[in-house]
Amino acid sequence: MKIGTIIISLFALLCIISCSRQGGMGGKSNGLVPNTAAGVAASPDFKLDHTTKSGLKIYSRELTPEIAKTISVDSPDFRFLQGDQQHISFFLVLIRGGRIVDADKDFDDVKPADLGEILSVTMQHMQPAPEIFKGATNK
């Protein structure tokens, strides 16, 4: 396995843990990620990829390069965005106990044993991006 892929995957994992936040009230949002765990679970756009042994649910949604390019750093969806110029972009949402995990506030929500399982799901999504995406993100 290439060292670059491992580094990118670890970076993505750190972003998930440090940037995940619980949504506001209601299942709808102005962005692409619903504000509540129930909204994510009910959304046909999100797929339950994995449930860890400790009960953490990992939902994902793959994004087209065109959609990924429109998500700015100040967007509420940015905290869920994974991927880069070399890999397909996707949202990764962690849910425990019926709410979106906010790892910044609720350190107990992501158990050390969950990290390997989260990394495994992240690696499954880290596919090489199509050529069309590689040159389109740095405009």
C-alpha positions, 0 to 999 in steps of 0.5 A, a space after each residue: 500500500 502506498 504511503 501517500 494513501 495511508 497518510 491521506 486516510 489518516 488525515 481524513 480520519 483525523 478530520 472526521 474526529 476533530 470536525 464532526 458536529 451535531 446538527 441543529 433541530 429538525 431533519 432538514 438543512 440548507 446544505 446537503 447533509 441533514 441536521 439530525 441523525 434521523 434525517 441522515 438515516 432517512 435520507 435516500 442519499 446516505 448509505 449506512 456503511 458500517 456499525 462498529 462493535 460499540 454501536 457507532 453508525 457510519 453513514 456515507 454519501 459519494 459526491 460527484 466532482 461538480 457537487 464537491 467543488 461547490 462546497 466551500 470551507 464555510 459551508 455547514 457541510 464541509 465538516 463532513 467532506 472527505 476526499 481530495 484531488 486524488 480521491 473521490 469526494 464523499 460525506 462521512 457522518 458518524 451517529 451514536 445514540 440517535 445523534 450526529 457525533 460531535 467529537 469536539 465536545 463528546 469525546 466518549 462518542 468515538 471510542 478508541 476501538 472505533 478508530 480502526 473501523 472508521 479508517 476501514 470505511 474511509 479507505 473503502 471510499 478512497 478510490 482514485 478520482 477521475 481525471 476530470 476532477 483532478 484539475 478542477 478543484 484549484 480554480 
